[in-house]
Amino acid sequence: MSKKMKQAFKMTALAAALLAAYGPALADGPVNYLYGSVPAEGPERSWISYGFGNWSNNRPQTGIYDGMRDDGTYLLLDADMVKLDEATGTWLGLKARYLGLDDREVKLDWQRQGRTGFSLEYNRIPRDYAFTYNTGLRGIGGTPQTVANIAPGTGLDVDLGTVRDRVTAKFFQNLGVGLNFNVSFRNETKEGTRPWGRGGSAEFMVEPIDSTIRILDAALNYSRGGFQLSGGYYGTSYNNQFTLNTSVGTVINSGSNIFYTSLPLDNQSHELYLNGGYNFTRTTRGTFKASYSQATQNEHLPTADVAGVASPRAPTNLDGKLVTTLAELGLTSKPMPKLSIVANLRYRDFDDQTPVQGIVFNAAGTPTVFNTPFSYTNTIGKLEATYLLPQAFSLLGGVEYNAQDRTVPNVGTLWVPFRANLDEWTYRLRLNKSMSETVNGSLSYQYSDRDGGNYTLPNTAGEAGEDRINPMNIADRKRDKWKALVDWSPVDRLAFQFVIEDAKDDYGGPNSYGLQEGTFRLYAIDASYQVNSAFQVHAWYSYDKSEATETTPTNITGGVINGTKYNDLTEEGNSLGVGVKGKVSSNLRMGGNVEQFRSVNKYNQSFTGATLPTNLVQTPDITNKLLRVKLYAQYAVQKNAELGVNLIRELWHTNDWSWNMFPAGGGTTPWVYCGASCTSPFAAATDGTTVTANPGQNSTFAGVRYTYRF
């Protein structure tokens, strides 16, 4: 018996026990799921639904998150049950979803209405990687790992992925009139593997993952009349069982050579916060937020204990400390019947108190590489006003100011230009119109202008290109954005929604290289039609296009830029869908959907002052396509029981070259962490690992389930 089927039968027994314990009750209405529809008809609202479904083929791409990556049979098991004591106002509820799958969810609720309550929730969140790794690496999932030199394609196929198990407990208690206490605690473990590597000559490694995140949030809330106050504590901790990964016996340095790579280290944070609001009058309300938090990372650095890896002068602890202070004030008011005003002022101080220390030292004992603490303050002010105009028009106008003061590293080496001050002004206008009972719409425009102070340049010898970059996050930028939205119902049974968005960014600054401009467009329409009392049809279509233009220096020799490369990047998407659902007879309901998604990424490149080397090719386009067809039918075998059938067909295709190589002779080959058999220009020998993905993935799902309501 397979592992999946063993888990499935255990869950079936659990479901039977829960059903016997809860008995008849009332609960929230069932919902529809991708892999089986649960009806919500009849007076009985508690239900249990179970069945089986089968995928005909593996789904590495479309099954990344749903727990059904592999072909085979899966248990379909869901339930929603409540036990209510009307005399005391106490109820006990259970919601279970996807119990037969890896992404299962279970939530238990107990509540005495208005007085106290408790909930316990479990979620499992899988994440499978879509690629197959053929490698000779041994020790995957732990450390140390041994790298073996193999001819490409002769190793073992490895699938990587992670699983998060999250348990959340919540409790609330009413302490008197207007006073409540809430607390929640979350424990989340993450286990598995993900692709990794060691620099220099690229060498394949796998990151072992076994970490735990804990979050505690406790708050005391008070509300009386027009005054509300909430204060509490929010704390987090991160603990990693692996702090150091080692690779042994590389191809380049064969034998017992060992390379060490650090993994994420333990850290923790603590925050105190206080939020409140007061209604000064019926039309004026003020709010405030204040918080103080401290995050630390002071775990012992694992490389400090390895002889010959870290300098004896290097620190053994980072002593990392981040202190964040937040203060915010808000005001909403309606001084006139037709005028509403919203104002906000927010200040945030992100103070990195980590000491600057030398990490790498030269032979003379002088530090050459430092850690780089980064602090900044951010002040945001916003004012908006809305005025009701004649003929059902309303006009919104607003202005926002965003100022950021950033520290510039004064020890160590800068690799890109740095800017200490950034200022951005944003202006908004929106016109709303209620044209009639059947037509409503809005048109909005937003303009932003960001600039700042002078650049601090790296001035690195022999790297002229670094000084001439405008980093995207600090470059001057002008942004124009339009959005139009219309809701239209020409007749009672027919409704449309239209959306149009257009945006353009222009980048500039003291330097010439970097992102130059970007544009975005979106056109979307959504329609629904009620054919009759039994059948409904819906359809949608959207088109989006994002473009970016950037320039980069090329052929830098002797500190001189010999040419410029121009990159015109485009991502274009088309999505459409149509569906129908209805009641064929008193006992039979049917429905179906057809969805298609297509995206194209283009990388147009050109040169001035240089030519494309003969052993390189222009970057080809990438096209991804997905077609999904879903059909379902539900037949009422009795008043409170249904039999459902689901059929899904998925067709996914890509020509993604991200893990391909383009030899000078033409064609493509799988990406190789090149072993000894590699040829020019990929002759650097590392370990021979290959990374592949199936460009065409097609699979069919057929499922049947029985639903009983009680």
SENU-536411 format. One record per residue (C-alpha): residue in one letter; z, x, y. Coordinates in steps of 0.001 Angstrom, whole numbers, plus 524288, in hexadecimal, padded with zeros to 5 digits. Each point is the difference from the previous one (the first is absolute). Layout:
BEGIN
AZXY;...
***
This chain:
BEGIN
M800008000080000;S7FC678055E80D7C;K80A318033280A39;K7FA9D7F551808C5;M801567F5BC7F569;K80DE2804557FC8B;Q804157FE1080E1D;A7F9137F2F880051;F807637FA3C7F482;K80D03804A080588;M7FCDF7F8CB80C8F;T7FC7F7F3BD7F875;A80D717FFC07F9C9;L806418020180D4D;A7F8497F4B9805B1;A8043B7F6F27F508;A80E38803708025B;L7FED37FD8980E89;L7F9577F3057FDB8;A80AF77FB907F70D;A80A8080431809B1;Y7FAA37F96980C20;G7FB8B7F2D57FAE4;P7F95C7F5A380895;A8009B802CC80E9D;L7F8717FFFB80C9E;A7F9AF80C1D805E0;D7F5DE804C58099B;G7F1FE7FCAF7FCB3;P7F82A809457F769;V7F51E808358059C;N7F2D58048F7FB19;Y7FE5880DA47FA89;L7F3FE808437FE16;Y801E18000C7F149;G8040A7F2057FDC4;S801E67F3EB8084C;V80CB27F8627FFA7;P7FEA47F1D18047A;A809B17F9B58093C;E7FE527F19E7FD07;G80A2D7F6557FB8D;P80E407FE19803C0;E804A580B3A7F776;R7FFBD80C82807CA;S8065C809AC7F6B4;W7F66A805F67F6A1;I7FD1A80A9A7F638;S7F259804EA7FD4D;Y7FBEA809197F518;G7F3A6804837F949;F7F75E80BA57FD44;G7F48D80694806BF;N7F6BF80ADE7FC4B;W7F846809E1807EC;S7F3C2804757F8EC;N7FF4C80DA380630;N8085E809A880778;R8014A7FDA380EB8;P803BE80D2C8061A;Q7FC227FBC780DC2;T803117F16A800F3;G80C27801587F77F;I806DC80A5E8083B;Y80B427F71780406;D8000B7F3E57F736;G8055F806207F390;M7F3AF7FD137F81C;R7F83780C8480113;D7FCFD800D87F182;D7F83B7F6CD7F780;G8075F7F7A77F64B;T808927F3FD7FF02;Y80AD97FCD38099A;L80AC17F5F680007;L7FF607F62B80B3D;L80DB87FB33802B7;D8055F7F9C980C6D;A80B377F6C3802C9;D806B37F91980B3F;M80CE57F9267FD06;V80B3D7FA86807ED;K80CE17F9BD7FC65;L805A27F7A180AE5;D80DA67FA5B80192;E7FE2D7F59880A6B;A80E947FD19800D4;T8038880DC58049C;G7F2ED803F9805F8;T7FF3C80B857F698;W7F368804387F9B3;L7FBE680AB07F6C1;G7F1C7804217FFB9;L7F771809097F81E;K7F2458045C8035B;A7F889808997F694;R7F23F804F380200;Y7F6E1808467F79C;L80A6E8028C7F5B6;G7F5E5804A97F642;L7FA20809EB80967;D8045B80CD6805F1;D8011C7F9F680DA9;R80A457F6097FBDF;E8096A7F9608097A;V80CB57F8C87FD5F;K8091D7F9DE80A0C;L80D027F92D7FDA7;D806067F7F780B20;W80D567F9A180116;Q803897F8B080C50;R80A207F686804E9;Q7F8BB7FA0280B46;G80480804A580D50;R80BA2807A97FAC7;T7FCD280B267F6DA;G7F50A8054F7F7C6;F7FB8B80B187F74F;S7F2E6804997FABF;L7FBB380A867F686;E7F1C4803EF7FF66;Y7F84E8095D7F778;N7F231804DE802DA;R7F7B0809987F888;I7F4CE805FB807CC;P7F5FF8080C7F861;R7F5E1808E780606;D7F5B3805B87F6E4;Y7F62780A2280480;A7F1C77FC627FDF7;F7FBBD80DB17FBFA;T80045807137F304;Y8046580E2580034;N7FAD9808D27F535;T808F880BC480023;G8068680A8F7F82C;L80C6F7FECF80809;R80C0A7FEDA7F764;G80D507FA9780381;I7FB037F476807FD;G80B277F72E80431;G809DE80AF580192;T8017880E1B803FC;P7FC2B80AB77FD46;Q7F1957FD557FDB8;T7F732809AD7F912;V7F222801C9804FB;A7F5D7803287F5A7;N7F23C804EE8026E;I7F65C7F68B7F9AB;A7F17E7FDB680090;P7FDD87F3AA80834;G800927F3A97F7AF;T806DC8061D7F448;G80E017FC528036B;L807CF7F3947FDDB;D7FD767F383807C5;V80BE37FC698081C;D802BC7F35780774;L809F9800E280AF8;G808247F5968068B;T80D4B7FBC6804FD;V8093F7F4987FDDC;R80A417FB4F809A3;D80B677F7DB7FB01;R806B77F91180B42;V80CCA7F8787FF14;T804AD7F8B280C24;A80CFE7F8FB80169;K803317F74A80BB3;F80C507F8BA803F7;F803827F74D80B6F;Q80C967F963803E0;N803207F67F80AE4;L80CB08047D8067D;G801A97F4A480939;V7F8DC7F89480A7D;G7F462808278043D;L8044780C367F8AC;N7F8D8805317F3F6;F8003380C7C7F826;N7F3C9805197F8FD;V7FEA280BE97F75F;S7F501804FA7F77D;F7FEA080BD87F72B;R7F38F805427F9ED;N7FED280A447F564;E7F239804907FD2E;T7FC5480A1C7F5DB;K7F285806027FF74;E7FB298071A7F400;G7F2F38056A7FBB5;T7F5E9809EC803F9;R7F5CA801D480A7D;P7F54E80A198022A;W803FB80C0F80758;G7FB8280DF0801A7;R802BB80DCA80454;G7F8A4805FD80B69;G7F86E80C90800E1;S7F5D57FE927F562;A801A17F19C7FCA8;E8086B7FE5B7F3E8;F803487F3017F9C4;M80E257FC0A7FEB0;V8071A7F32A7FDFC;E80BA27FBDC80822;P80B197FB297F75E;I806997F43B8062F;D80DD07FB717FD3B;S806587FB8580C9E;T8094F7F57C804C2;I8007D7F91780D18;R80C0D7F824803CF;I800D97F71780BEB;L80C0C7F8ED8050A;D7FF287F60B80B0B;A80C3D7F8C180488;A800CE7F73E80BFB;L809877F6D6806A6;N7F93B7F4F780750;Y805E87F71F80A3A;S7F9C87F44C8068F;R806887F66380916;G7F9167F7A1809EE;G7F5F68085280718;F805AE80D097FBB9;Q7FC0C807A47F3DE;L804C880D4B7FB92;S7FD06808127F3EF;G8059480D537FCCB;G7FF73808237F3D3;Y7FD6080C3D7F843;Y7F371804897F971;G8008C80BBE7F6ED;T7F650806B27F6FB;S8005980B017F62D;Y7F54B807017F87A;N80310807EC7F3D5;N7F5D5807CA7F874;Q802F0804FF7F255;F7F53780A3880188;T8010B8099580B47;L7F71D80B027FB63;N7F382800317F810;T7FB0480C4A7F9A1;S7F2CB803B27FA5C;V7FFA880AB87F5D8;G7F4C9808A57FB5F;T7F4D27FCE780959;V7F217803F97FD75;I7FEE68087E80C13;N80D028068B7FD28;S800F37FEB57F157;G80BE8802D87F7FD;S80D7F7FC2F80429;N7FDB67FF0B80EAB;I807917F49C805B2;F7FCE67F84A80C5A;Y80A3A7F75680655;T7FD647F3AC807D9;S80ADD7F83D8063E;L8015C7F1577FE05;P805D07F5F580977;L80E69802B48020E;D80B847F6B0800E3;N802AD7F99A80D22;Q807F27F4F2805C1;S801067F7E980C6B;H80A297F771806B8;E7FD9F7F61E80ACA;L808D07F72F8080D;Y7F97E7F4E780760;L803797F4BC80905;N7F69B7F51B803DB;G802947F4208083B;G7FAD57F5378088F;Y804E77F66980A25;N7FA1E7F38A8058C;F802E7800C580E8B;T7F9AC7F2BE8021B;R7F78E7F6B37F83C;T7F40E807B18045F;T8050A80E03800D1;R80496808AD7F4E2;G803C580E497FF93;T8006E808EB7F408;F8043A80DDB7FD24;K7FF58809C97F4D0;A8076480CC17FE6D;S800D2809777F4AC;Y8044380DC67FCD2;S7FB9F806E57F3A0;Q8018480D507F9E3;A7F7968054E7F4F4;T8035B80CBE7F921;Q7F9DC808D87F5D2;N8089F80B667FC5F;E7FDD2801DC7F180;H7FFA980DFE7FB37;L7F2058053980068;P7FC448027A7F1BD;T7F72780BA3802C7;A80B788075C80609;D80547802BF7F267;V7F350805B77FA9C;A7FF7980EB28014A;G7F40A804E980731;V7FBA87F288804B9;A807CA7FE0080C72;S8043180A9680953;P80E92803107FF9E;R7FF797FDAA80EAC;A7FAD07F2227FE3D;P809847F48A800D1;T805687F9F07F3A3;N8011F7F29480660;L7F7607F942809F1;D80B9F7F95A806A2;G7F6807F56980437;K805787F5D680947;L7F8E77F51880744;V807767F790809B0;T7F9677F3A580512;T805107F77E80B05;L7F9B27F2EA80334;A802877F68780B3D;E7F7FD7F3E780320;L8012A7F4BC809AE;G7F80F7F3897FFFF;L7FEBB7F40D80897;T7F8867F34E7FE18;S7FFB37F5D780A9D;K7F8E87F3D580470;P802887FFAE80EB4;M7F5D17F56180211;P7FB2F7F5247F705;K7F2D0806BB7FECB;L8046480E458002C;S8065C808077F518;I803F880E478013B;V8036C80A327F5AA;A8055480D72803A0;N8048280B307F728;L8050080DBA80258;R801E2809477F476;Y8052280DF47FF97;R8003D808A87F3DF;D8051D80DEA7FF2A;F7FC0A807597F3A9;D8081E80C788006B;D7FCF080A0C7F571;Q80C0F808AF7FF9C;T7FB4B8084C7F4A4;P8021680E528037E;V7F3DF8087A8017A;Q8004C80A667F56E;G7F6E280A667FADF;I7FAAC7FC987F292;V7F67F80B327FD06;F8027080E188041E;N7F73480BF48009C;A8034380D657FA93;A8072C803A180C69;G808F07F4517FE89;T7F9D77F85F80B42;P7FE387F15C7FDCD;T7F1C67FB9980040;V801207F1BC7FBC1;F809F27F6458053E;N8039D7F1F07FDA1;T7FBE77F73280B39;P809C77F5B8804A4;F7F97E7F52C807B8;S806F67F75A809F5;Y7FAE57F5A380938;T8043A7F4C080897;N7F84D7F36A80123;T801307F5DD80ADF;I7F8717F3357FF28;G800077F54980A35;K7F8917F32A7FE93;L7FE2A7F438808D6;E7F8337F3DC7FC48;A7FE267F2F0806B0;T7F96C7F38D7FB32;Y7FB8D7F54E80958;L7FB3F7F2607FC39;L7F3487FCD5806FF;P7F9257F2EF801BE;Q7F7597FA497F54C;A808658056A7F4D0;F7FDCE80E4480391;S80AB080A557FFC9;L7FF0E80DF4804E2;L8083480B837FB58;G800A680CAC8079B;G807C780BFA7FC6B;V8024380E4A802C3;E806A780A4B7F77B;Y8040580DF7802F0;N80282809CD7F512;A8055480D6C8036B;Q802AF80ACD7F628;D8066F80D17802CA;R7FE7D809B07F4DA;T805B680D557FD5E;V7F6A980B757FEA1;P8038980A697F5E0;N803C980C86806F4;V80284808337F3DF;G7F5EB803057F595;T7F1797FD0B7FFFA;L7F8C37F42080539;W7F42D7FC407F7E6;V7FA5C7F5A28091C;P801A87FCF680E7B;F80CB27F91880376;R803087F67480AEE;A80D917FD6680552;N7FD6F7F35B80779;L7F8247F3DC7FCB0;D7FE987F3B980848;E7F89D7F3A67FC68;W7FDA77F3A1807EB;T7FB4C7F39A7F939;Y7FB307F39A806AE;R7FDF87F30C7F8E8;L7F9607F32480338;R7FECE7F43B7F703;L7FA1F7F2C3802E9;N803947F4B87F706;K7F9337F2F07FFD5;S8036F7F3987F8DA;M7F2837FA0E8012C;S802BF7F3B07F85E;E807697FB2A7F42F;T7F5D5806B57F78F;V7FCED80CA18075D;N8091E80AE180494;G7FCEC80DD4803FE;S8045580C58806C8;L7F9BB80BE680636;S807BA80C7F80277;Y7FD5280D4980604;Q8084C80C497FF9A;Y7FE0B80CCE80728;S8080F80C567FD8F;D7FFA680D2F806B0;R8076B80BA77FA6B;D8012280D86805F9;G80A1280AA18017B;G8039C80D73804A9;N7F9AB80D287FD90;Y7FE3B8059E7F262;T807E080B327FA79;L7F5CB807CA7F86C;P801CB807917F341;N7F8E680C188052A;T7FEBB8052D7F231;A7F83D80CA07FF25;G7F2D27FDF47F98C;E801527F1147FFCE;A7F8AF7FB8B80C22;G7FD997F27E7FA64;E80E6C7FC717FFD4;D80156800E180EC2;R7F4987F69080220;I804B17F4747F7D4;N804A47F3038059B;P8098F7FB467F572;M7FDA57F16F7FDF3;N80E417FBEA801CD;I801908066480D68;A7F21B7FFD080570;D7FC737F7F380BF8;R7FB5E7F29F7FB8B;K7FA397F3D680640;R7FFF77F3CE7F77D;D7F90A7F30180213;K802A27F4CD7F694;W7FA9E7F2137FFAA;K803C97F4E57F6F2;A7FAFB7F2077FF1C;L8055D7F5857F6F4;V7FB4A7F1F47FE21;D805777F5427F73A;W7F6967F4AD7FE3B;S8012D7F3827F807;P7F39C7F81480293;V804847F58B7F665;D80CC27FD5E7F90B;R7FB678061F7F352;L7F9A980C4480592;A8069E80B6D806E4;F7FB1E80D33804E0;Q8067C80C07805A7;F7F82180A86806E9;V8051880D6F803CC;I7F90480AAF8079C;E8062C80D178037B;D7FA1880B9380703;A806D380C9A803C3;K7FBDD80D268056E;D8078B80CA88020B;D7FB5F80B3D8087B;Y8071680CE97FE1B;G8009080B7380954;G808A780A9780553;P7FF9980E1A8044E;N7F91D804557F381;S7F2D17FCFE7F9F3;Y8025C7FED17F15C;G806147F4F47F846;L7FE177F1547FF95;Q7F6A57FB7180AAA;E7FF647F1417FE6E;G802B47F50E7F67F;T7FB8D7F1E37FEDE;F804177F4507F7DA;R7F99A7F2B37FDF6;L804307F4537F7F2;Y7F90D7F3027FDDB;A806657F6117F717;I7FE6F7F1B27FC9C;D808927F78C7F75E;A7FC5A7F2277FC00;S806037F5437F7C6;Y7FA8A7F2BE7FC26;Q807027F4B47F971;V7F5117FA037F7E1;N8085B7F45A7FC46;S80E087FD467FC7A;A7FE78808107F395;F7F79880BD880396;Q8009380A8E80A5E;V7F68D80B1E802FE;H8033780C17807DC;A7F7F380BDF80404;W8018D80C1180874;Y7F82680B9A804B8;S803B880C0F807CD;Y7F8BE80BCE8051B;D806B780BF580589;K7FB0480D06804D1;S8079880BED80494;E7F96580BCB805FE;A8051F80D1C804AB;T7F95E80BC18060E;E8063C80D657FFBA;T7FBE380DEC802E4;T8050E80C5B7F97D;P7FD0C80E7B801F5;T7F8948071A7F567;N7FC5080DF27FC91;I80B898063E806EB;T7FE9380EBA7FE92;G8076F80A3F80777;G806CF7F58B80803;V7F2DE7FA8E804C4;I7FB517F1F87FDAA;N7F1C2800C07FBC0;G7FD187F1927FE57;T804CA7F1F880060;K7FFF07F5ED7F534;Y7FED97F1928037C;N805AF7F6197F67A;D7FC497F1AC80148;L808E97F89F7F6AA;T7FDE57F1AC7FC93;E807027F65D7F73B;E7F95F7F2CD7FE39;G8056E7F4C17F813;N7FAF27F2C97FB8A;S808BB7F6217F932;L7FD1D7F22D7FBD4;G805BF7F5B17F745;V7FE3D7F1F77FC0E;G808B27F75B7F7DC;V801A77F22E7FB4A;K80B657F8C17FA0B;G801FD7F2087FC33;K804BE7F5857F6DF;V7F5967FC077F63E;S8084D7F56B7F9F3;S80E287FBB07FFA7;N802B880A8F7F5D7;L7F66780AD280376;R7FF928094180BAC;M7F60280AD58019E;G7FC9880A69809D7;G7F95780CDD8025E;N7FDB280AE5809D0;V7F57080A1A8022C;E8039B80BD380856;Q7F7B080BA0803A9;F8040880C2B80799;R7F72080B1C80449;S8033A80BDB8084F;V7F74880B4E8040E;N804F280CCD805B3;K7F60B8089C806DA;Y8019980E3080419;N7F4B3803EF808C7;Q800BF80E3A80436;S7F7D980868808FC;F8010780DAC805BD;T7FCCB8072880C75;G7FFE480ECB800A4;A800FE800B57F113;T7F90B7FBB07F3B0;L804EB7FA047F366;P801CC80AC47F5D4;T7F61A7FF347F4FF;N80A817FE757F596;L8059B7F3C48069A;V7FAC37F214800E0;Q801DA7F4E1809A6;T80BA67F77A7FCC2;P7FACF7F3E17F8F2;D804377F1FC80291;I80A907F9627F7DD;T7FE237F1CE7FBDF;N80A847F7DF7F952;K7FD227F2787FA7D;L808727F5D27F952;L7FBF17F2C77FAA8;R80A887F7217FA86;V7FDCE7F2847FA0B;K80BC37F77C7FC6C;L7FFCC7F3127F8C9;Y80B587F7A57FB80;A802A47F2D77F9D8;Q80CD57F8B47FDDF;Y8019A7F4777F6FD;A80C217F7597FFC0;V8035A7FE7A7F1BE;Q80B6F7F764803D4;K806B07FB6680C6A;N807A980C838022C;A7F7F880A357F8BC;E7F2D4806778026F;L7F711809237F8AE;G7F8C2809B08089C;V7F45C808D77FD88;N7FBB580B35808DB;L7F3BE808447FFFE;I7FDED80BA980915;R7F48380940800DD;E8010680C908080C;L7F4DA8095F80304;W8037280C0680805;H7F6D880B2A8035A;T8008D80C1380886;N7F82F80C4680297;D80BE4806DD805C9;W7FDA480EA57FFBB;S80DC68040D80424;W8028E806637F2D7;N7F229805067FDCB;M7F9AA80D19802F2;F7F23A8022A80539;P7FA4A80C687FA0C;A7F54E8071080791;G7F6237FC387F597;G801CB7F181802CA;G806D57F4B07F959;T80EA57FE637FE60;T80A36804A57F66D;P80E3E7FBF17FE65;W80991806D6808D9;V805DB80BDA7F936;Y80C08807FF80331;C7F6A380AA27FC4C;G802488075E7F35F;A7F9AB80CA17FBC1;S7F33F7F8EE7FCBC;C7FD9C7FB9A80E23;T7F40B8052D806FF;S7FD41802B180E4A;P803A67FA9E809B5;F80B887FB1C7F7E4;A8032280CD07F95C;A80E6B8014D80373;A806D37FF1E7F2EE;T80C0C7F77A7FF0A;D802CD7F7077F48E;G7F3E57F7D07FCB0;T805F47F26B80217;T7F60B7F531802C7;V802157F32680727;T7F75F7F47A7FC56;A7FF1C7F1678022A;N7F7497F5B57F9F4;P7F6937FBD880AE6;G7FD877F2CC7F9B2;Q80B6C7F7F47FAF6;N7FDBB7F26F7FA74;S809FD7F7967F923;T8022E7F1E87FC04;F80D027F8F57FF4C;A8024A7F3EE7F7BE;G80D3F7F9887FFF4;V806AB7F3B97FB70;R80D7D7FB20803A7;Y808AD7F44B7FDC2;T808707FAB780B15;Y80BA47F7217FDF0;R806C27F95C80B7C;F80D797FA427FF14;
***
